[in-house]
Amino acid sequence: MSNDDSSETTLDNEATNARLEELRIEHRDLDDVIDRLIEKAPFDQLQLQRLKKRKLGLKDQILRLESRLIPDIIA
């Protein structure tokens, strides 16, 4: 691996980590919104379903990005 590849990988990892942090914050924020929505009965079931679906999508993105950061290990 050349020096350029190493610095490019570092930049990619930094960008991935930054994106991960953004997604985690949005995921936590959605959690708060969902909790507040549920507290206020009656609440909009459709809105709740959409928020939960968005939250699951964020979780999937987070897991995909995290798996990119884990180096492949050849056994």
PDB file of N, H, CA, C and O in Angstrom:
ATOM      1  N   MET A   1       0.856  -1.188   0.000  1.00  0.00           N
ATOM      2  CA  MET A   1       0.000   0.000   0.000  1.00  0.00           C
ATOM      3  C   MET A   1       0.891   1.235   0.000  1.00  0.00           C
ATOM      4  O   MET A   1       1.776   1.378   0.843  1.00  0.00           O
ATOM      5  N   SER A   2       0.646   2.116  -0.947  1.00  0.00           N
ATOM      6  H   SER A   2      -0.073   2.000  -1.632  1.00  0.00           H
ATOM      7  CA  SER A   2       1.460   3.325  -1.025  1.00  0.00           C
ATOM      8  C   SER A   2       0.997   4.339   0.007  1.00  0.00           C
ATOM      9  O   SER A   2      -0.050   4.178   0.635  1.00  0.00           O
ATOM     10  N   ASN A   3       1.788   5.377   0.168  1.00  0.00           N
ATOM     11  H   ASN A   3       2.637   5.508  -0.343  1.00  0.00           H
ATOM     12  CA  ASN A   3       1.466   6.437   1.126  1.00  0.00           C
ATOM     13  C   ASN A   3       0.171   7.146   0.752  1.00  0.00           C
ATOM     14  O   ASN A   3      -0.618   7.514   1.621  1.00  0.00           O
ATOM     15  N   ASP A   4      -0.043   7.337  -0.568  1.00  0.00           N
ATOM     16  H   ASP A   4       0.599   7.038  -1.274  1.00  0.00           H
ATOM     17  CA  ASP A   4      -1.278   7.978  -1.028  1.00  0.00           C
ATOM     18  C   ASP A   4      -2.499   7.148  -0.656  1.00  0.00           C
ATOM     19  O   ASP A   4      -3.517   7.696  -0.233  1.00  0.00           O
ATOM     20  N   ASP A   5      -2.404   5.824  -0.811  1.00  0.00           N
ATOM     21  H   ASP A   5      -1.577   5.379  -1.154  1.00  0.00           H
ATOM     22  CA  ASP A   5      -3.506   4.936  -0.447  1.00  0.00           C
ATOM     23  C   ASP A   5      -3.815   5.028   1.038  1.00  0.00           C
ATOM     24  O   ASP A   5      -4.974   5.022   1.453  1.00  0.00           O
ATOM     25  N   SER A   6      -2.753   5.114   1.827  1.00  0.00           N
ATOM     26  H   SER A   6      -1.811   5.120   1.490  1.00  0.00           H
ATOM     27  CA  SER A   6      -2.918   5.195   3.274  1.00  0.00           C
ATOM     28  C   SER A   6      -3.627   6.487   3.678  1.00  0.00           C
ATOM     29  O   SER A   6      -4.538   6.461   4.505  1.00  0.00           O
ATOM     30  N   SER A   7      -3.215   7.612   3.101  1.00  0.00           N
ATOM     31  H   SER A   7      -2.474   7.633   2.430  1.00  0.00           H
ATOM     32  CA  SER A   7      -3.840   8.881   3.465  1.00  0.00           C
ATOM     33  C   SER A   7      -5.263   8.946   2.923  1.00  0.00           C
ATOM     34  O   SER A   7      -6.136   9.551   3.546  1.00  0.00           O
ATOM     35  N   GLU A   8      -5.505   8.323   1.763  1.00  0.00           N
ATOM     36  H   GLU A   8      -4.796   7.832   1.257  1.00  0.00           H
ATOM     37  CA  GLU A   8      -6.861   8.280   1.200  1.00  0.00           C
ATOM     38  C   GLU A   8      -7.773   7.445   2.096  1.00  0.00           C
ATOM     39  O   GLU A   8      -8.922   7.816   2.334  1.00  0.00           O
ATOM     40  N   THR A   9      -7.263   6.328   2.587  1.00  0.00           N
ATOM     41  H   THR A   9      -6.330   6.027   2.393  1.00  0.00           H
ATOM     42  CA  THR A   9      -8.026   5.476   3.498  1.00  0.00           C
ATOM     43  C   THR A   9      -8.338   6.221   4.783  1.00  0.00           C
ATOM     44  O   THR A   9      -9.444   6.110   5.313  1.00  0.00           O
ATOM     45  N   THR A  10      -7.371   6.979   5.288  1.00  0.00           N
ATOM     46  H   THR A  10      -6.473   7.069   4.857  1.00  0.00           H
ATOM     47  CA  THR A  10      -7.585   7.764   6.499  1.00  0.00           C
ATOM     48  C   THR A  10      -8.682   8.799   6.284  1.00  0.00           C
ATOM     49  O   THR A  10      -9.546   8.985   7.141  1.00  0.00           O
ATOM     50  N   LEU A  11      -8.644   9.475   5.124  1.00  0.00           N
ATOM     51  H   LEU A  11      -7.942   9.324   4.428  1.00  0.00           H
ATOM     52  CA  LEU A  11      -9.686  10.459   4.818  1.00  0.00           C
ATOM     53  C   LEU A  11     -11.046   9.789   4.689  1.00  0.00           C
ATOM     54  O   LEU A  11     -12.048  10.316   5.173  1.00  0.00           O
ATOM     55  N   ASP A  12     -11.086   8.632   4.040  1.00  0.00           N
ATOM     56  H   ASP A  12     -10.272   8.203   3.647  1.00  0.00           H
ATOM     57  CA  ASP A  12     -12.340   7.888   3.913  1.00  0.00           C
ATOM     58  C   ASP A  12     -12.879   7.509   5.287  1.00  0.00           C
ATOM     59  O   ASP A  12     -14.076   7.636   5.548  1.00  0.00           O
ATOM     60  N   ASN A  13     -11.996   7.046   6.161  1.00  0.00           N
ATOM     61  H   ASN A  13     -11.024   6.943   5.950  1.00  0.00           H
ATOM     62  CA  ASN A  13     -12.416   6.659   7.510  1.00  0.00           C
ATOM     63  C   ASN A  13     -12.921   7.864   8.293  1.00  0.00           C
ATOM     64  O   ASN A  13     -13.899   7.761   9.033  1.00  0.00           O
ATOM     65  N   GLU A  14     -12.258   8.999   8.133  1.00  0.00           N
ATOM     66  H   GLU A  14     -11.463   9.082   7.533  1.00  0.00           H
ATOM     67  CA  GLU A  14     -12.700  10.210   8.833  1.00  0.00           C
ATOM     68  C   GLU A  14     -14.071  10.645   8.334  1.00  0.00           C
ATOM     69  O   GLU A  14     -14.932  11.030   9.125  1.00  0.00           O
ATOM     70  N   ALA A  15     -14.273  10.583   7.022  1.00  0.00           N
ATOM     71  H   ALA A  15     -13.573  10.270   6.379  1.00  0.00           H
ATOM     72  CA  ALA A  15     -15.573  10.950   6.452  1.00  0.00           C
ATOM     73  C   ALA A  15     -16.648   9.976   6.918  1.00  0.00           C
ATOM     74  O   ALA A  15     -17.767  10.381   7.233  1.00  0.00           O
ATOM     75  N   THR A  16     -16.311   8.704   6.959  1.00  0.00           N
ATOM     76  H   THR A  16     -15.402   8.374   6.703  1.00  0.00           H
ATOM     77  CA  THR A  16     -17.264   7.681   7.414  1.00  0.00           C
ATOM     78  C   THR A  16     -17.607   7.902   8.883  1.00  0.00           C
ATOM     79  O   THR A  16     -18.770   7.816   9.274  1.00  0.00           O
ATOM     80  N   ASN A  17     -16.599   8.185   9.686  1.00  0.00           N
ATOM     81  H   ASN A  17     -15.653   8.255   9.368  1.00  0.00           H
ATOM     82  CA  ASN A  17     -16.851   8.439  11.119  1.00  0.00           C
ATOM     83  C   ASN A  17     -17.720   9.677  11.316  1.00  0.00           C
ATOM     84  O   ASN A  17     -18.601   9.685  12.177  1.00  0.00           O
ATOM     85  N   ALA A  18     -17.480  10.716  10.529  1.00  0.00           N
ATOM     86  H   ALA A  18     -16.765  10.709   9.830  1.00  0.00           H
ATOM     87  CA  ALA A  18     -18.291  11.935  10.629  1.00  0.00           C
ATOM     88  C   ALA A  18     -19.738  11.637  10.245  1.00  0.00           C
ATOM     89  O   ALA A  18     -20.669  12.082  10.916  1.00  0.00           O
ATOM     90  N   ARG A  19     -19.919  10.888   9.169  1.00  0.00           N
ATOM     91  H   ARG A  19     -19.163  10.527   8.624  1.00  0.00           H
ATOM     92  CA  ARG A  19     -21.274  10.521   8.728  1.00  0.00           C
ATOM     93  C   ARG A  19     -21.959   9.654   9.775  1.00  0.00           C
ATOM     94  O   ARG A  19     -23.149   9.818  10.046  1.00  0.00           O
ATOM     95  N   LEU A  20     -21.197   8.726  10.367  1.00  0.00           N
ATOM     96  H   LEU A  20     -20.231   8.593  10.147  1.00  0.00           H
ATOM     97  CA  LEU A  20     -21.749   7.875  11.424  1.00  0.00           C
ATOM     98  C   LEU A  20     -22.269   8.717  12.587  1.00  0.00           C
ATOM     99  O   LEU A  20     -23.351   8.458  13.113  1.00  0.00           O
ATOM    100  N   GLU A  21     -21.507   9.706  12.979  1.00  0.00           N
ATOM    101  H   GLU A  21     -20.627   9.917  12.552  1.00  0.00           H
ATOM    102  CA  GLU A  21     -21.903  10.563  14.088  1.00  0.00           C
ATOM    103  C   GLU A  21     -23.189  11.319  13.747  1.00  0.00           C
ATOM    104  O   GLU A  21     -24.079  11.442  14.589  1.00  0.00           O
ATOM    105  N   GLU A  22     -23.286  11.825  12.512  1.00  0.00           N
ATOM    106  H   GLU A  22     -22.563  11.725  11.829  1.00  0.00           H
ATOM    107  CA  GLU A  22     -24.507  12.514  12.080  1.00  0.00           C
ATOM    108  C   GLU A  22     -25.708  11.581  12.156  1.00  0.00           C
ATOM    109  O   GLU A  22     -26.770  11.962  12.651  1.00  0.00           O
ATOM    110  N   LEU A  23     -25.535  10.362  11.666  1.00  0.00           N
ATOM    111  H   LEU A  23     -24.673  10.053  11.264  1.00  0.00           H
ATOM    112  CA  LEU A  23     -26.639   9.396  11.670  1.00  0.00           C
ATOM    113  C   LEU A  23     -27.041   9.010  13.085  1.00  0.00           C
ATOM    114  O   LEU A  23     -28.227   8.865  13.383  1.00  0.00           O
ATOM    115  N   ARG A  24     -26.049   8.844  13.957  1.00  0.00           N
ATOM    116  H   ARG A  24     -25.086   8.962  13.715  1.00  0.00           H
ATOM    117  CA  ARG A  24     -26.354   8.492  15.359  1.00  0.00           C
ATOM    118  C   ARG A  24     -27.131   9.612  16.051  1.00  0.00           C
ATOM    119  O   ARG A  24     -28.055   9.351  16.822  1.00  0.00           O
ATOM    120  N   ILE A  25     -26.754  10.853  15.771  1.00  0.00           N
ATOM    121  H   ILE A  25     -26.003  11.065  15.145  1.00  0.00           H
ATOM    122  CA  ILE A  25     -27.470  11.994  16.357  1.00  0.00           C
ATOM    123  C   ILE A  25     -28.906  12.025  15.844  1.00  0.00           C
ATOM    124  O   ILE A  25     -29.845  12.206  16.621  1.00  0.00           O
ATOM    125  N   GLU A  26     -29.073  11.850  14.543  1.00  0.00           N
ATOM    126  H   GLU A  26     -28.311  11.703  13.913  1.00  0.00           H
ATOM    127  CA  GLU A  26     -30.428  11.849  13.970  1.00  0.00           C
ATOM    128  C   GLU A  26     -31.252  10.701  14.544  1.00  0.00           C
ATOM    129  O   GLU A  26     -32.444  10.862  14.805  1.00  0.00           O
ATOM    130  N   HIS A  27     -30.624   9.545  14.742  1.00  0.00           N
ATOM    131  H   HIS A  27     -29.655   9.414  14.530  1.00  0.00           H
ATOM    132  CA  HIS A  27     -31.304   8.380  15.311  1.00  0.00           C
ATOM    133  C   HIS A  27     -31.779   8.690  16.733  1.00  0.00           C
ATOM    134  O   HIS A  27     -32.914   8.380  17.093  1.00  0.00           O
ATOM    135  N   ARG A  28     -30.909   9.300  17.536  1.00  0.00           N
ATOM    136  H   ARG A  28     -29.986   9.552  17.243  1.00  0.00           H
ATOM    137  CA  ARG A  28     -31.289   9.677  18.919  1.00  0.00           C
ATOM    138  C   ARG A  28     -32.403  10.720  18.913  1.00  0.00           C
ATOM    139  O   ARG A  28     -33.339  10.646  19.709  1.00  0.00           O
ATOM    140  N   ASP A  29     -32.294  11.689  18.010  1.00  0.00           N
ATOM    141  H   ASP A  29     -31.534  11.749  17.363  1.00  0.00           H
ATOM    142  CA  ASP A  29     -33.328  12.728  17.910  1.00  0.00           C
ATOM    143  C   ASP A  29     -34.679  12.117  17.551  1.00  0.00           C
ATOM    144  O   ASP A  29     -35.706  12.489  18.119  1.00  0.00           O
ATOM    145  N   LEU A  30     -34.672  11.186  16.613  1.00  0.00           N
ATOM    146  H   LEU A  30     -33.838  10.885  16.152  1.00  0.00           H
ATOM    147  CA  LEU A  30     -35.921  10.514  16.238  1.00  0.00           C
ATOM    148  C   LEU A  30     -36.495   9.745  17.425  1.00  0.00           C
ATOM    149  O   LEU A  30     -37.709   9.718  17.629  1.00  0.00           O
ATOM    150  N   ASP A  31     -35.624   9.129  18.194  1.00  0.00           N
ATOM    151  H   ASP A  31     -34.638   9.151  18.028  1.00  0.00           H
ATOM    152  CA  ASP A  31     -36.053   8.420  19.395  1.00  0.00           C
ATOM    153  C   ASP A  31     -36.791   9.372  20.342  1.00  0.00           C
ATOM    154  O   ASP A  31     -37.840   9.031  20.890  1.00  0.00           O
ATOM    155  N   ASP A  32     -36.236  10.551  20.522  1.00  0.00           N
ATOM    156  H   ASP A  32     -35.384  10.828  20.077  1.00  0.00           H
ATOM    157  CA  ASP A  32     -36.870  11.562  21.387  1.00  0.00           C
ATOM    158  C   ASP A  32     -38.220  12.004  20.829  1.00  0.00           C
ATOM    159  O   ASP A  32     -39.194  12.142  21.570  1.00  0.00           O
ATOM    160  N   VAL A  33     -38.268  12.225  19.519  1.00  0.00           N
ATOM    161  H   VAL A  33     -37.477  12.113  18.917  1.00  0.00           H
ATOM    162  CA  VAL A  33     -39.518  12.654  18.879  1.00  0.00           C
ATOM    163  C   VAL A  33     -40.582  11.572  19.048  1.00  0.00           C
ATOM    164  O   VAL A  33     -41.732  11.875  19.366  1.00  0.00           O
ATOM    165  N   ILE A  34     -40.205  10.326  18.837  1.00  0.00           N
ATOM    166  H   ILE A  34     -39.271  10.080  18.578  1.00  0.00           H
ATOM    167  CA  ILE A  34     -41.145   9.213  18.983  1.00  0.00           C
ATOM    168  C   ILE A  34     -41.654   9.138  20.423  1.00  0.00           C
ATOM    169  O   ILE A  34     -42.851   8.966  20.651  1.00  0.00           O
ATOM    170  N   ASP A  35     -40.751   9.264  21.386  1.00  0.00           N
ATOM    171  H   ASP A  35     -39.779   9.404  21.201  1.00  0.00           H
ATOM    172  CA  ASP A  35     -41.157   9.228  22.801  1.00  0.00           C
ATOM    173  C   ASP A  35     -42.148  10.340  23.125  1.00  0.00           C
ATOM    174  O   ASP A  35     -43.146  10.108  23.807  1.00  0.00           O
ATOM    175  N   ARG A  36     -41.873  11.551  22.635  1.00  0.00           N
ATOM    176  H   ARG A  36     -41.062  11.739  22.081  1.00  0.00           H
ATOM    177  CA  ARG A  36     -42.777  12.677  22.897  1.00  0.00           C
ATOM    178  C   ARG A  36     -44.127  12.476  22.229  1.00  0.00           C
ATOM    179  O   ARG A  36     -45.167  12.814  22.794  1.00  0.00           O
ATOM    180  N   LEU A  37     -44.105  11.924  21.027  1.00  0.00           N
ATOM    181  H   LEU A  37     -43.260  11.649  20.568  1.00  0.00           H
ATOM    182  CA  LEU A  37     -45.347  11.681  20.299  1.00  0.00           C
ATOM    183  C   LEU A  37     -46.226  10.681  21.049  1.00  0.00           C
ATOM    184  O   LEU A  37     -47.436  10.878  21.160  1.00  0.00           O
ATOM    185  N   ILE A  38     -45.628   9.623  21.557  1.00  0.00           N
ATOM    186  H   ILE A  38     -44.645   9.463  21.467  1.00  0.00           H
ATOM    187  CA  ILE A  38     -46.374   8.580  22.265  1.00  0.00           C
ATOM    188  C   ILE A  38     -46.962   9.118  23.573  1.00  0.00           C
ATOM    189  O   ILE A  38     -48.048   8.705  23.981  1.00  0.00           O
ATOM    190  N   GLU A  39     -46.253  10.033  24.225  1.00  0.00           N
ATOM    191  H   GLU A  39     -45.371  10.369  23.893  1.00  0.00           H
ATOM    192  CA  GLU A  39     -46.727  10.606  25.484  1.00  0.00           C
ATOM    193  C   GLU A  39     -48.032  11.378  25.315  1.00  0.00           C
ATOM    194  O   GLU A  39     -48.843  11.442  26.239  1.00  0.00           O
ATOM    195  N   LYS A  40     -48.235  11.963  24.137  1.00  0.00           N
ATOM    196  H   LYS A  40     -47.576  11.910  23.386  1.00  0.00           H
ATOM    197  CA  LYS A  40     -49.384  12.823  23.898  1.00  0.00           C
ATOM    198  C   LYS A  40     -50.491  12.050  23.186  1.00  0.00           C
ATOM    199  O   LYS A  40     -50.580  12.060  21.958  1.00  0.00           O
ATOM    200  N   ALA A  41     -51.326  11.386  23.967  1.00  0.00           N
ATOM    201  H   ALA A  41     -51.254  11.378  24.964  1.00  0.00           H
ATOM    202  CA  ALA A  41     -52.455  10.655  23.379  1.00  0.00           C
ATOM    203  C   ALA A  41     -53.567  11.643  23.075  1.00  0.00           C
ATOM    204  O   ALA A  41     -53.715  12.597  23.839  1.00  0.00           O
ATOM    205  N   PRO A  42     -54.341  11.498  22.047  1.00  0.00           N
ATOM    206  CA  PRO A  42     -54.131  10.526  20.967  1.00  0.00           C
ATOM    207  C   PRO A  42     -53.044  11.017  20.023  1.00  0.00           C
ATOM    208  O   PRO A  42     -52.864  12.220  19.834  1.00  0.00           O
ATOM    209  N   PHE A  43     -52.327  10.077  19.438  1.00  0.00           N
ATOM    210  H   PHE A  43     -52.472   9.100  19.592  1.00  0.00           H
ATOM    211  CA  PHE A  43     -51.267  10.450  18.507  1.00  0.00           C
ATOM    212  C   PHE A  43     -51.541   9.834  17.140  1.00  0.00           C
ATOM    213  O   PHE A  43     -52.324   8.893  17.008  1.00  0.00           O
ATOM    214  N   ASP A  44     -50.890  10.377  16.147  1.00  0.00           N
ATOM    215  H   ASP A  44     -50.253  11.141  16.254  1.00  0.00           H
ATOM    216  CA  ASP A  44     -51.070   9.960  14.760  1.00  0.00           C
ATOM    217  C   ASP A  44     -50.286   8.671  14.509  1.00  0.00           C
ATOM    218  O   ASP A  44     -49.055   8.681  14.474  1.00  0.00           O
ATOM    219  N   GLN A  45     -51.011   7.561  14.334  1.00  0.00           N
ATOM    220  H   GLN A  45     -52.010   7.553  14.362  1.00  0.00           H
ATOM    221  CA  GLN A  45     -50.365   6.259  14.110  1.00  0.00           C
ATOM    222  C   GLN A  45     -49.508   6.265  12.845  1.00  0.00           C
ATOM    223  O   GLN A  45     -48.417   5.696  12.821  1.00  0.00           O
ATOM    224  N   LEU A  46     -50.010   6.909  11.804  1.00  0.00           N
ATOM    225  H   LEU A  46     -50.897   7.371  11.824  1.00  0.00           H
ATOM    226  CA  LEU A  46     -49.276   6.938  10.539  1.00  0.00           C
ATOM    227  C   LEU A  46     -47.947   7.687  10.709  1.00  0.00           C
ATOM    228  O   LEU A  46     -46.907   7.245  10.220  1.00  0.00           O
ATOM    229  N   GLN A  47     -47.997   8.805  11.397  1.00  0.00           N
ATOM    230  H   GLN A  47     -48.842   9.165  11.795  1.00  0.00           H
ATOM    231  CA  GLN A  47     -46.772   9.565  11.650  1.00  0.00           C
ATOM    232  C   GLN A  47     -45.797   8.726  12.475  1.00  0.00           C
ATOM    233  O   GLN A  47     -44.595   8.719  12.209  1.00  0.00           O
ATOM    234  N   LEU A  48     -46.321   8.020  13.477  1.00  0.00           N
ATOM    235  H   LEU A  48     -47.297   8.025  13.693  1.00  0.00           H
ATOM    236  CA  LEU A  48     -45.480   7.173  14.318  1.00  0.00           C
ATOM    237  C   LEU A  48     -44.823   6.075  13.481  1.00  0.00           C
ATOM    238  O   LEU A  48     -43.634   5.802  13.642  1.00  0.00           O
ATOM    239  N   GLN A  49     -45.584   5.449  12.598  1.00  0.00           N
ATOM    240  H   GLN A  49     -46.550   5.670  12.467  1.00  0.00           H
ATOM    241  CA  GLN A  49     -45.024   4.398  11.742  1.00  0.00           C
ATOM    242  C   GLN A  49     -43.927   4.956  10.837  1.00  0.00           C
ATOM    243  O   GLN A  49     -42.890   4.320  10.646  1.00  0.00           O
ATOM    244  N   ARG A  50     -44.159   6.136  10.286  1.00  0.00           N
ATOM    245  H   ARG A  50     -45.001   6.652  10.441  1.00  0.00           H
ATOM    246  CA  ARG A  50     -43.152   6.744   9.409  1.00  0.00           C
ATOM    247  C   ARG A  50     -41.869   7.064  10.165  1.00  0.00           C
ATOM    248  O   ARG A  50     -40.768   6.841   9.661  1.00  0.00           O
ATOM    249  N   LEU A  51     -42.021   7.589  11.376  1.00  0.00           N
ATOM    250  H   LEU A  51     -42.915   7.770  11.785  1.00  0.00           H
ATOM    251  CA  LEU A  51     -40.850   7.906  12.192  1.00  0.00           C
ATOM    252  C   LEU A  51     -40.063   6.645  12.535  1.00  0.00           C
ATOM    253  O   LEU A  51     -38.834   6.633  12.477  1.00  0.00           O
ATOM    254  N   LYS A  52     -40.784   5.587  12.890  1.00  0.00           N
ATOM    255  H   LYS A  52     -41.782   5.596  12.937  1.00  0.00           H
ATOM    256  CA  LYS A  52     -40.118   4.329  13.243  1.00  0.00           C
ATOM    257  C   LYS A  52     -39.425   3.720  12.024  1.00  0.00           C
ATOM    258  O   LYS A  52     -38.332   3.166  12.141  1.00  0.00           O
ATOM    259  N   LYS A  53     -40.062   3.825  10.856  1.00  0.00           N
ATOM    260  H   LYS A  53     -40.950   4.275  10.761  1.00  0.00           H
ATOM    261  CA  LYS A  53     -39.450   3.312   9.633  1.00  0.00           C
ATOM    262  C   LYS A  53     -38.175   4.091   9.310  1.00  0.00           C
ATOM    263  O   LYS A  53     -37.166   3.506   8.917  1.00  0.00           O
ATOM    264  N   ARG A  54     -38.229   5.406   9.477  1.00  0.00           N
ATOM    265  H   ARG A  54     -39.049   5.881   9.796  1.00  0.00           H
ATOM    266  CA  ARG A  54     -37.046   6.244   9.247  1.00  0.00           C
ATOM    267  C   ARG A  54     -35.933   5.861  10.225  1.00  0.00           C
ATOM    268  O   ARG A  54     -34.763   5.788   9.848  1.00  0.00           O
ATOM    269  N   LYS A  55     -36.307   5.620  11.476  1.00  0.00           N
ATOM    270  H   LYS A  55     -37.257   5.679  11.782  1.00  0.00           H
ATOM    271  CA  LYS A  55     -35.333   5.255  12.500  1.00  0.00           C
ATOM    272  C   LYS A  55     -34.657   3.924  12.142  1.00  0.00           C
ATOM    273  O   LYS A  55     -33.445   3.777  12.301  1.00  0.00           O
ATOM    274  N   LEU A  56     -35.447   2.955  11.658  1.00  0.00           N
ATOM    275  H   LEU A  56     -36.432   3.074  11.529  1.00  0.00           H
ATOM    276  CA  LEU A  56     -34.876   1.671  11.245  1.00  0.00           C
ATOM    277  C   LEU A  56     -33.937   1.843  10.054  1.00  0.00           C
ATOM    278  O   LEU A  56     -32.889   1.200   9.984  1.00  0.00           O
ATOM    279  N   GLY A  57     -34.314   2.707   9.124  1.00  0.00           N
ATOM    280  H   GLY A  57     -35.165   3.229   9.181  1.00  0.00           H
ATOM    281  CA  GLY A  57     -33.448   2.987   7.983  1.00  0.00           C
ATOM    282  C   GLY A  57     -32.118   3.575   8.422  1.00  0.00           C
ATOM    283  O   GLY A  57     -31.065   3.220   7.891  1.00  0.00           O
ATOM    284  N   LEU A  58     -32.174   4.476   9.394  1.00  0.00           N
ATOM    285  H   LEU A  58     -33.029   4.764   9.825  1.00  0.00           H
ATOM    286  CA  LEU A  58     -30.944   5.068   9.932  1.00  0.00           C
ATOM    287  C   LEU A  58     -30.076   3.992  10.581  1.00  0.00           C
ATOM    288  O   LEU A  58     -28.858   3.972  10.407  1.00  0.00           O
ATOM    289  N   LYS A  59     -30.721   3.100  11.328  1.00  0.00           N
ATOM    290  H   LYS A  59     -31.710   3.117  11.470  1.00  0.00           H
ATOM    291  CA  LYS A  59     -29.984   2.025  11.999  1.00  0.00           C
ATOM    292  C   LYS A  59     -29.274   1.149  10.968  1.00  0.00           C
ATOM    293  O   LYS A  59     -28.124   0.758  11.167  1.00  0.00           O
ATOM    294  N   ASP A  60     -29.965   0.844   9.862  1.00  0.00           N
ATOM    295  H   ASP A  60     -30.899   1.162   9.700  1.00  0.00           H
ATOM    296  CA  ASP A  60     -29.347   0.053   8.791  1.00  0.00           C
ATOM    297  C   ASP A  60     -28.137   0.772   8.205  1.00  0.00           C
ATOM    298  O   ASP A  60     -27.096   0.158   7.973  1.00  0.00           O
ATOM    299  N   GLN A  61     -28.276   2.078   7.967  1.00  0.00           N
ATOM    300  H   GLN A  61     -29.122   2.577   8.155  1.00  0.00           H
ATOM    301  CA  GLN A  61     -27.153   2.853   7.425  1.00  0.00           C
ATOM    302  C   GLN A  61     -25.982   2.857   8.401  1.00  0.00           C
ATOM    303  O   GLN A  61     -24.827   2.718   7.997  1.00  0.00           O
ATOM    304  N   ILE A  62     -26.283   3.014   9.678  1.00  0.00           N
ATOM    305  H   ILE A  62     -27.221   3.126  10.007  1.00  0.00           H
ATOM    306  CA  ILE A  62     -25.240   3.013  10.711  1.00  0.00           C
ATOM    307  C   ILE A  62     -24.490   1.679  10.700  1.00  0.00           C
ATOM    308  O   ILE A  62     -23.259   1.653  10.731  1.00  0.00           O
ATOM    309  N   LEU A  63     -25.232   0.583  10.656  1.00  0.00           N
ATOM    310  H   LEU A  63     -26.232   0.604  10.630  1.00  0.00           H
ATOM    311  CA  LEU A  63     -24.595  -0.739  10.656  1.00  0.00           C
ATOM    312  C   LEU A  63     -23.740  -0.958   9.408  1.00  0.00           C
ATOM    313  O   LEU A  63     -22.660  -1.543   9.493  1.00  0.00           O
ATOM    314  N   ARG A  64     -24.214  -0.494   8.253  1.00  0.00           N
ATOM    315  H   ARG A  64     -25.091  -0.019   8.184  1.00  0.00           H
ATOM    316  CA  ARG A  64     -23.437  -0.627   7.015  1.00  0.00           C
ATOM    317  C   ARG A  64     -22.121   0.151   7.104  1.00  0.00           C
ATOM    318  O   ARG A  64     -21.061  -0.351   6.729  1.00  0.00           O
ATOM    319  N   LEU A  65     -22.210   1.377   7.603  1.00  0.00           N
ATOM    320  H   LEU A  65     -23.071   1.785   7.907  1.00  0.00           H
ATOM    321  CA  LEU A  65     -20.995   2.194   7.719  1.00  0.00           C
ATOM    322  C   LEU A  65     -20.030   1.612   8.745  1.00  0.00           C
ATOM    323  O   LEU A  65     -18.817   1.609   8.534  1.00  0.00           O
ATOM    324  N   GLU A  66     -20.573   1.119   9.854  1.00  0.00           N
ATOM    325  H   GLU A  66     -21.558   1.121  10.025  1.00  0.00           H
ATOM    326  CA  GLU A  66     -19.703   0.515  10.868  1.00  0.00           C
ATOM    327  C   GLU A  66     -18.983  -0.705  10.304  1.00  0.00           C
ATOM    328  O   GLU A  66     -17.810  -0.933  10.601  1.00  0.00           O
ATOM    329  N   SER A  67     -19.687  -1.486   9.492  1.00  0.00           N
ATOM    330  H   SER A  67     -20.639  -1.300   9.250  1.00  0.00           H
ATOM    331  CA  SER A  67     -19.042  -2.683   8.930  1.00  0.00           C
ATOM    332  C   SER A  67     -17.952  -2.305   7.940  1.00  0.00           C
ATOM    333  O   SER A  67     -16.996  -3.059   7.762  1.00  0.00           O
ATOM    334  N   ARG A  68     -18.078  -1.145   7.289  1.00  0.00           N
ATOM    335  H   ARG A  68     -18.856  -0.533   7.434  1.00  0.00           H
ATOM    336  CA  ARG A  68     -17.027  -0.670   6.385  1.00  0.00           C
ATOM    337  C   ARG A  68     -15.740  -0.326   7.130  1.00  0.00           C
ATOM    338  O   ARG A  68     -14.643  -0.458   6.587  1.00  0.00           O
ATOM    339  N   LEU A  69     -15.884   0.110   8.362  1.00  0.00           N
ATOM    340  H   LEU A  69     -16.776   0.217   8.803  1.00  0.00           H
ATOM    341  CA  LEU A  69     -14.713   0.506   9.147  1.00  0.00           C
ATOM    342  C   LEU A  69     -13.947  -0.678   9.711  1.00  0.00           C
ATOM    343  O   LEU A  69     -12.779  -0.551  10.081  1.00  0.00           O
ATOM    344  N   ILE A  70     -14.608  -1.835   9.777  1.00  0.00           N
ATOM    345  H   ILE A  70     -15.556  -1.938   9.477  1.00  0.00           H
ATOM    346  CA  ILE A  70     -13.954  -3.035  10.316  1.00  0.00           C
ATOM    347  C   ILE A  70     -13.142  -3.675   9.195  1.00  0.00           C
ATOM    348  O   ILE A  70     -13.701  -4.049   8.163  1.00  0.00           O
ATOM    349  N   PRO A  71     -11.846  -3.804   9.385  1.00  0.00           N
ATOM    350  CA  PRO A  71     -11.024  -4.367   8.307  1.00  0.00           C
ATOM    351  C   PRO A  71     -11.348  -5.841   8.091  1.00  0.00           C
ATOM    352  O   PRO A  71     -11.675  -6.568   9.029  1.00  0.00           O
ATOM    353  N   ASP A  72     -11.250  -6.269   6.819  1.00  0.00           N
ATOM    354  H   ASP A  72     -10.984  -5.679   6.057  1.00  0.00           H
ATOM    355  CA  ASP A  72     -11.438  -7.684   6.508  1.00  0.00           C
ATOM    356  C   ASP A  72     -10.256  -8.464   7.071  1.00  0.00           C
ATOM    357  O   ASP A  72      -9.101  -8.072   6.906  1.00  0.00           O
ATOM    358  N   ILE A  73     -10.560  -9.557   7.730  1.00  0.00           N
ATOM    359  H   ILE A  73     -11.498  -9.875   7.864  1.00  0.00           H
ATOM    360  CA  ILE A  73      -9.495 -10.398   8.291  1.00  0.00           C
ATOM    361  C   ILE A  73      -9.525 -11.727   7.538  1.00  0.00           C
ATOM    362  O   ILE A  73     -10.533 -12.433   7.529  1.00  0.00           O
ATOM    363  N   ILE A  74      -8.429 -12.041   6.926  1.00  0.00           N
ATOM    364  H   ILE A  74      -7.609 -11.467   6.934  1.00  0.00           H
ATOM    365  CA  ILE A  74      -8.334 -13.309   6.203  1.00  0.00           C
ATOM    366  C   ILE A  74      -7.795 -14.352   7.161  1.00  0.00           C
ATOM    367  O   ILE A  74      -6.702 -14.206   7.707  1.00  0.00           O
ATOM    368  N   ALA A  75      -8.567 -15.396   7.358  1.00  0.00           N
ATOM    369  H   ALA A  75      -9.455 -15.515   6.915  1.00  0.00           H
ATOM    370  CA  ALA A  75      -8.168 -16.440   8.310  1.00  0.00           C
ATOM    371  C   ALA A  75      -7.212 -17.408   7.678  1.00  0.00           C
ATOM    372  O   ALA A  75      -6.769 -18.354   8.330  1.00  0.00           O
TER     373      ALA A  75
END
